[in-house]
């Protein structure tokens, strides 16, 4: 057995910590540049990392407040960024809870209930994941455009239509949660049956409380995906007030003028709801991610 010397262990520890620090700096540098641009005067991307004359103009405009410059010029917010952020949060919460509810119930059925065609359906879900979701953009636009003629609240420029599209992404999460349920001892099912519990009661009172970590993981993943989504939202949303922050921020970079400072402030705001949700659910994320892939 080879025992490493304390000096060698110390050297390896220093190298490992140095590598991690350098890696974090490389990852954080673009984010620091965005923060710097949001505090610069004007809308320029060129400049030092630390702004020479920091200003809150872009942040005032991002929060929907007018800003008075030192020369007395009053600048009005060009776009409703706060409304866009609320739209993103609303869609993220609705899609997150919807996907969690559908995928959890479906995963329990696939994991614990034996029915005809079960294996075929699981294989079909796996195959569906192999195709890029953006391939369906044209079809989705045509479908909801036609539905809008029948019911406007389910057509183009409707948040409900966008939520329904996001709910279609449950295939991957069904497999994830099913793997979590497969790792639960089958003795719990038998004990619940002996006590006279129905499959729904077994799911509601036994499996669902045990699945809180993986449910939190799925919710966070869906929420982040909705907040950052651009393809679906850009195709199905048309009016400015209905836009999400990811889609609306693109208006800052039009062909006539690039408002880099305003864009940077709006981009940073998009990370606020994700950070809040992550902090709330972080105590469940580690156990959920590690246990969710025990079986598949």
Protein Blocks (a to p, Z undefined) as FASTA:
>chain_A
ZZddfklmmmmmmmmmmmmmmmmmmmmmmmmmmmmmmmpgcjdfbdcfbdfbdcfklmmm
mnopacddfkopacddfbdfklmmmmmmmmmmmmmmmmmmmmmmmmmmmmmmccehklmm
mmmmmmmmmpcfklmmmmmmmmmmmmmmmmmklmghiaklmmmmmmmmmmmmmmmmmmmm
mmpcfklmmmmmmnopafklmmmmmmmmmmmmmmmmmmmmmmmmmmmpmklmmmmpmbfk
lpcfklmmmmmmcfkbccfklmmmmmmmmmmmmmmmmmmmmmmmmmmmmmmmmpZZ
